[in-house]
């Protein structure tokens, strides 16, 4: 969803009474490695953490791994 949600994120924040983005802050959208393969191929190079400068090697899916033992 992040690849679609991010399209209008700044607009939604601009129209909100409660939210703001601090001056100078850049939001870099990303999709976790576990989910990125369910997206279009073009999403991989734009949103995978493999290509976002400064990110570490993460799968970005901590909630799923925490829920797994509960199933």
C-alpha positions as CSV (number, residue, x, y, z in Angstrom):
1,X,0.0,0.0,0.0
2,X,2.9,2.4,0.7
3,X,3.6,2.9,-3.0
4,X,0.0,4.2,-3.4
5,X,-0.4,5.8,0.0
6,X,2.7,8.0,-0.4
7,X,1.4,9.6,-3.6
8,X,-0.8,12.0,-1.7
9,X,0.8,11.9,1.8
10,X,2.0,15.4,1.7
11,X,-1.4,16.7,0.5
12,X,-3.2,14.9,3.4
13,X,-0.7,16.2,5.9
14,X,-1.0,19.8,4.5
15,X,-4.8,19.7,5.0
16,X,-4.6,18.2,8.5
17,X,-5.1,20.4,11.6
18,X,-3.0,17.9,13.6
19,X,-0.1,16.8,11.4
20,X,2.9,18.6,9.9
21,X,6.2,17.7,8.4
22,X,9.1,19.6,10.0
23,X,11.0,21.9,7.6
24,X,13.9,20.1,6.1
25,X,12.6,16.6,6.8
26,X,12.4,14.3,3.8
27,X,10.2,11.3,3.9
28,X,11.6,8.4,2.0
29,X,8.9,5.7,1.4
30,X,9.9,2.1,1.6
31,X,8.4,-1.3,1.4
32,X,9.7,-4.2,3.4
33,X,11.5,-7.0,1.6
34,X,8.9,-9.6,2.5
35,X,6.1,-7.6,0.9
36,X,7.9,-5.9,-2.0
37,X,7.8,-9.1,-4.1
38,X,4.0,-8.8,-4.2
39,X,4.2,-5.5,-6.0
40,X,5.0,-4.5,-9.5
41,X,8.6,-4.9,-10.7
42,X,8.9,-1.1,-10.9
43,X,8.1,-0.9,-7.1
44,X,11.2,-3.0,-6.3
45,X,13.8,-0.5,-7.5
46,X,11.8,2.5,-6.1
47,X,10.8,1.2,-2.7
48,X,13.0,-1.7,-1.5
49,X,15.3,-0.9,1.4
50,X,18.2,-2.4,-0.6
51,X,18.4,0.8,-2.6
52,X,17.5,3.4,0.0
53,X,20.7,5.1,1.1
54,X,21.4,4.7,4.8
55,X,19.1,1.8,5.5
56,X,20.4,-1.4,7.0
57,X,19.6,-4.9,6.0
58,X,16.1,-5.4,7.4
59,X,13.1,-7.3,6.2
60,X,10.8,-4.6,7.7
61,X,8.2,-7.2,8.8
62,X,8.7,-7.3,12.6
63,X,4.9,-7.5,13.3
64,X,4.5,-10.6,11.1
65,X,7.3,-12.4,12.8
66,X,6.0,-11.5,16.2
67,X,2.5,-12.8,15.3
68,X,3.7,-16.1,13.8
69,X,4.1,-17.9,17.1
70,X,0.5,-16.9,18.1
71,X,-1.1,-18.5,15.1
